[in-house]
Amino acid sequence: MAEQLVSTRIEDGVATVIINNPPANTLTMAVMTELEAAIDALVADAAVKTAVITGAGNMFVAGADIREVAALDSAAKGRTVTLKGQAIFAKIEQSPKPVIAAVNGLFCLGGGLELAMACHMRVASERVRMGLPEIDLGIMPGFGGTQRLPRIVGPSKAAELILTGDKITGVEAKAIGLVNKVVPEAEVLKQAQGLAKKIGSKSQVAVRAAMRAIGHGLIAPLASGLEKEAELFGGLCETADMKEGVKAFLEKRHPKWIDK
């Protein structure tokens, strides 16, 4: 039996998804297929509240497999592959459970950065190099990079990074808002899991509602987003967790959530 390319371990409500395709954890279509299955499983698993995606060894994800890219010798093949990758990453972005990228190791490039951007939050190593170097291959990002990077860092900086193919450090990525935290390499996974556990300790009915509001706001005009926020807020006012949260605050104690 072939060695598993993507594995998942679950602890304290956190699913840690590990990409293991040495030496660079490249995103072959086999890896992408296993990643999709892992995402589907953790979304369906009631024991999972949050998730972390990381790379095995000394690498997050260095990008797509160049041999597979070279085989895309027609517009139809290129479109098919990009649509498949976009659909898989959309499952991460649209997950009702928060997903955090633990960007470890030396490189987070191309499809690796597109994967990290599909996650809801990013914790990066101080030494990691991040970028979208597809332009140096005569192509451009195809798994959502041209759409998510401008939304995260703004269109001007995104255009610079996409059109030059330049790589930036984790510290530089933090400065432009591409990552949430920058920590020493040894702390990346621990910090990402800690953030996941903190979110998992909150009322999950409130977390799910907030995730829906944020997701809606990314694709809708402001007025529509505000209406969705009001709708979801109103729904939370009828929950047992809302009543418990307010009571716990007044009684100066930690709330005991029942996620209902």
C-alpha positions in Angstrom: 0.0 0.0 0.0 1.3 3.4 -0.9 2.3 5.7 2.0 -0.3 8.2 2.9 0.4 11.6 1.6 -2.0 13.5 3.8 -2.7 12.4 7.4 -4.9 13.7 10.1 -4.7 13.5 13.9 -7.3 14.8 16.2 -6.7 16.0 19.8 -8.8 18.2 22.1 -11.1 19.0 19.2 -8.3 20.2 16.9 -7.7 18.2 13.7 -4.1 18.6 12.5 -3.7 17.8 8.8 -0.2 17.0 7.7 1.0 17.0 4.1 3.8 14.5 3.7 5.2 14.4 0.2 9.0 14.7 0.5 11.2 16.3 -0.1 9.2 19.5 -0.8 5.6 18.5 0.0 4.6 19.5 -3.6 0.9 19.6 -4.4 0.6 16.7 -6.8 -2.9 15.8 -7.8 -2.6 12.8 -5.6 -1.8 15.1 -2.7 -4.7 17.3 -3.6 -7.1 14.4 -3.8 -6.1 13.2 -0.3 -6.3 16.8 1.0 -9.8 17.1 -0.2 -10.8 13.8 1.5 -9.2 15.0 4.8 -11.1 18.3 4.6 -14.4 16.5 3.9 -13.8 14.2 6.9 -12.9 16.9 9.4 -15.9 19.0 8.4 -18.2 16.0 8.9 -16.6 14.9 12.2 -18.6 16.2 15.2 -15.5 15.8 17.4 -13.6 18.4 15.4 -14.1 22.1 16.3 -11.1 23.6 14.5 -8.3 22.5 12.2 -4.6 23.2 11.4 -2.9 22.4 8.1 0.9 22.0 8.1 3.7 20.3 6.2 5.9 17.4 7.4 9.6 17.8 7.8 11.4 21.0 6.9 8.8 22.4 4.5 5.2 23.7 4.4 4.5 23.3 0.7 7.0 24.4 -2.0 4.4 24.6 -4.7 2.9 22.4 -7.5 4.7 19.5 -9.0 6.7 20.9 -12.0 6.4 17.7 -14.0 2.6 17.9 -13.7 2.7 21.5 -14.7 4.8 20.7 -17.8 2.2 18.2 -18.8 -0.5 20.9 -19.1 0.0 21.4 -22.9 -3.4 22.6 -23.8 -5.9 25.3 -22.6 -8.4 22.5 -21.7 -6.0 20.6 -19.5 -4.9 23.8 -17.7 -8.4 24.9 -17.1 -9.4 21.5 -15.8 -6.6 21.3 -13.3 -7.0 24.9 -12.0 -10.8 24.4 -11.6 -10.1 21.3 -9.6 -7.6 22.9 -7.4 -9.8 26.0 -6.9 -12.7 23.7 -5.8 -10.6 21.9 -3.2 -9.3 25.2 -1.7 -12.8 26.6 -1.7 -13.8 23.8 0.6 -11.2 25.0 3.0 -12.3 28.6 2.7 -16.0 27.7 3.1 -15.5 25.3 6.0 -17.8 26.1 8.9 -14.9 25.2 11.1 -12.0 27.6 11.3 -8.9 26.3 9.6 -5.4 27.7 10.4 -2.3 27.3 8.3 0.9 26.5 10.3 3.4 27.7 7.7 6.5 25.9 8.8 9.9 25.2 7.3 11.8 26.9 4.5 9.3 27.6 1.7 5.6 28.4 1.2 5.4 29.0 -2.6 3.0 29.0 -5.4 0.2 26.5 -4.6 1.5 26.3 -1.1 0.8 30.0 -0.5 -2.5 29.6 -2.3 -3.3 26.8 0.2 -2.3 29.0 3.1 -4.4 31.8 1.8 -7.5 29.6 1.6 -7.2 29.0 5.3 -8.8 31.5 7.6 -5.7 32.3 9.6 -1.9 31.9 9.1 0.9 31.4 11.7 4.3 31.5 10.0 7.9 30.7 10.8 10.3 33.6 11.0 12.6 32.0 8.4 10.0 30.9 5.9 10.1 32.4 2.4 6.7 33.0 0.8 5.7 34.0 -2.7 3.9 33.3 -5.9 6.7 32.6 -8.4 4.6 31.3 -11.2 5.4 34.2 -13.4 9.0 32.9 -13.7 7.5 29.8 -15.4 5.6 31.8 -17.9 2.3 31.2 -16.2 0.4 32.8 -13.3 -1.2 31.5 -10.1 -4.1 29.2 -10.8 -5.4 28.0 -7.5 -6.9 31.3 -6.3 -3.8 33.3 -5.8 -4.8 36.2 -8.1 -8.1 36.5 -6.2 -7.2 35.9 -2.6 -3.9 37.8 -2.3 -5.4 41.2 -3.4 -8.2 40.6 -0.9 -5.7 40.0 1.9 -2.9 42.5 1.2 -4.5 44.9 -1.2 -4.4 45.1 -5.0 -1.2 47.1 -5.4 1.0 44.9 -3.2 -0.6 41.8 -4.6 0.2 42.9 -8.1 3.8 43.5 -7.2 4.2 40.0 -5.7 2.4 38.2 -8.5 4.1 40.1 -11.4 7.6 40.0 -10.0 7.5 36.5 -8.4 9.5 37.9 -5.5 9.7 35.9 -2.2 9.2 37.6 1.1 10.1 36.5 4.7 7.6 35.6 7.3 8.3 39.0 9.0 7.6 40.9 5.8 4.4 38.8 5.3 3.3 39.9 8.8 3.9 43.5 8.0 1.6 43.5 5.0 -1.1 41.4 6.8 -0.5 38.2 4.9 0.0 36.2 8.1 -1.5 36.7 11.6 1.6 35.7 13.7 5.3 35.2 13.1 7.1 32.9 15.5 10.3 30.9 15.8 10.3 27.7 13.6 10.0 25.4 16.6 6.9 27.2 17.8 4.9 27.3 14.5 2.7 24.2 15.0 2.3 24.7 18.7 1.2 28.3 18.3 -1.3 27.4 15.5 -2.7 24.6 17.6 -2.9 26.9 20.6 -4.9 29.4 18.5 -7.2 26.6 17.3 -7.8 25.4 20.8 -8.6 28.9 22.0 -11.2 29.2 19.3 -12.5 25.8 20.1 -13.0 26.8 23.7 -15.6 29.4 22.6 -19.3 28.7 22.0 -19.3 26.8 18.7 -22.8 28.0 17.8 -21.4 31.6 18.0 -18.2 30.6 16.1 -20.2 29.0 13.3 -22.4 32.1 13.0 -19.4 34.4 12.9 -17.8 32.3 10.2 -20.9 32.5 8.1 -21.1 36.3 8.6 -17.4 36.7 7.6 -17.8 34.4 4.6 -20.9 36.2 3.3 -19.2 39.6 3.7 -16.3 38.5 1.5 -18.6 38.0 -1.5 -21.5 40.4 -0.9 -21.9 44.2 -0.9 -21.6 45.9 2.5 -25.4 46.3 2.9 -26.0 42.6 2.3 -23.2 41.7 4.7 -24.7 43.9 7.4 -28.2 42.4 6.9 -26.6 38.9 7.2 -24.8 40.0 10.4 -28.1 41.2 11.9 -29.9 38.0 11.0 -27.2 35.8 12.5 -26.9 38.0 15.6 -30.6 37.8 16.1 -30.5 34.0 15.9 -27.8 33.9 18.6 -30.0 35.9 20.9 -32.3 32.8 21.2 -29.5 30.3 22.0 -28.8 28.7 25.4 -25.1 29.7 24.9 -26.0 33.4 24.7 -28.0 33.1 28.0 -25.1 31.3 29.6 -22.5 33.7 28.3 -24.3 36.7 29.7 -25.1 35.0 33.0 -21.4 33.9 33.4 -20.2 37.5 32.7 -22.5 38.9 35.4 -21.5 36.2 37.8 -17.8 36.8 37.0 -17.1 33.2 36.0 -16.1 31.2 32.9 -19.1 30.2 30.8 -20.0 26.5 30.3 -20.9 26.2 26.7 -23.3 23.6 25.4 -23.0 24.7 21.8 -26.7 25.2 21.4 
